[in-house]
Amino acid sequence: MNSSVLCREMIQHRPYTQKVDVYSFGIVLWELITGMLPFQNMTAVQAAFAVVNKGVRPIIPSDCPPLLNELMTRCWDANPEVRPPFTEIVRMLENAEAEIVTTVRKARFRCCISHPMTID
């Protein structure tokens, strides 16, 4: 398992819900925006310790649109109850689609927005 998607519930073997997936979504969103892997300078054990005991999260770029900054921050909240449900995440992204497409430099995304990699 990639240490980048570990959250408190998983590391501490607590019961967990879909909110673990919300945390993971926030990490994947960060990876798409930055084109990097989080916690690259740490081992899996170091990353797990930092996430759980020190509240460490990936650094959000200063030029990240405020909506995406807020979304990632909420997805990574230490309290699973504060993390938004996917229905809210989808609504937030739909409401901000135009802003996201015009303000995020497409070249920063690993996936291709304007040139899909599949034919269909």
Summary of the structure (lengths in Angstrom):
residues: 120
radius of gyration: 14.9
end to end distance: 30.9
largest distance: 45.3
contacts: 292
relative contact order: 0.17
helix: 55%
strand: 0%
